[in-house]
Amino acid sequence: RSRRKKNRADYKLRLSAPERSATAALVTFTDDAGATAAGHATLRVFGVVVRKRPCRTTPAVDVRSLYVHRLPPALDPEGLEGELGAALGDDLRVRVWRDGRLDFPDRARLRCRTHDLALLAWRRLSQSKFAPDLSWTSTPPPSEASGE
């Protein structure tokens, strides 16, 4: 004890900032029992581990938004509305608006009334030029150019 430096604590304090996981997974269950277990309220809060990363679980019926990332900076809201509208078709109407200064100019969030409409929009946009930049989360998909 006499060799011990003064003012040194008996413990180590490690500070870290919380990080959001970029991990997202779409899981299809073979039966309703598995889907019910994965959608349990405790897993929605604490999540599951996918490839050593924590992911919260969200039942598909609750997922009603999809994101288009890496939009060109010169694309104004009217131009984006026209391009998305052309890709979605005449029976799906799109309206673009900004919620405020916290919106990302290179990302658009498409909110749908139901998961089925979101899935339909996803399928149609998957056949368009927006396909490489579609995501169910606010985290962009890996860029083909970066080789991620």
N, C-alpha and C positions, 0 to 999 in steps of 0.2 A: 504493500500500500504506500509505502514511502516513495516509491519510484513513480507513482502516478502523478501526471501533470495536474496542477490545480486548475479549476474552472472547466474541467472537462466532464461532460455528462456521462452517466452510465448507460446511455442509450443513444441510438442513432435516429435522427429524425429525417425522414425522406419526404420531400414535398413533391407533389406531381400535380399537373393540371389534368382534369378529366378530358379524355379524348372521345370523340364520337366514332363509333365503328363504321367503316365504309362497307362492311359485310352485309350483303342482302342475299337471301335465298328464297326461291319459290319451291315449295314442297307440295307434291301431290300425294295424297294418302290413298291406300288401297281400300280402306273402309272408314266408316264414320267414327268408329271408336278412336282411331288414331288422330283424326282431325279434331275431335272433341277434346282429347287429352292435350294436344298441342295448343289449343286455343283457350286453355284454362286460364283464369284470371291471374294466378301467380306467375305464369310464364309470360304473360303480357307485361308484367312489371319487371321481373328479374331476367327473363329471356332464356334462351338456349345457347349452346356453344356450337358454332359452325366453323370448322377449320381453325380451332383455337381462338375464335373471336366471339364475343357475346353479341347476340341478336335478340331483340325483342320479337315476340310473335304477334302477328296481327291476322285475324281471320280474313279471308279474301273478301267477304261481304263488306268489311269495313274499309277496304282499299278502294278509294274512288278518285284518286288523283294520279296523274302520270306527268312526267317532266320531259321537256325537250331541252337538251343542253347544247352548248357551243353554238349559239345563234350568232349570225354575223352582226357586228356592231352597227352597221349602216341600216339594218332592218328596223323600220319604225313599226309601231303597233298596227297600223292599217295594213302594211305590207305583210306582216306576220299573220294577221287575221286572214288575209286573202290566200296566202300559201297554205296555212293549216286547213282552211275551209276547202280548198281544192283537193287536198289529200284526204280529208275526212268524208267528202261527198255531200250531196245536197240534203240528205236526210239527217245529218248531224250538224247542228249550228254551233259556231264558235264565236265567242266575243272576247276580245283582249282588253284588259285594263290593268292599271298599276295600282297596287295597294298603298304605295308610299315610297319614301326614300330608301327603304330597306330591300326593295326588289333588286334582284340581280339582272343586269341588262342582257346577259348572255344566256339566260334561262327562262323558260316559260313553264308555268304550272297549269295543267289542264284539269279542272275540277268537273267531275261528272256527278249526276244525281244518284246513280247506282253503280255498283261494281260491274254489272253486265254492260252498261254503256261505256265505262272505262275500258273494259276488255275489248269491246267492239272498236273503240277509237284506237287502242293499241294495235289491233290486228290491221287496221287500215293504214296507220302511220308506219307500221313495219314494212309496208310495201312501197313506201315513199322515200324521198331523199332524207327524211328525218330519222330513218331507221337506225343508223349507227349511234345516234345521240339520244335515244329513248331510254328512260329509266322509270322504275316505279318509286324511286327514292330521290331525295334532293341531291344525292351524291352522283356525280356524272359517271357514266360507264367508262371503262378504259378507252383511251384514244388509240385508234389504229396506227396513227402516225408516231406515237410515243413508244409503241411496242409493249405497253403495260400488260 
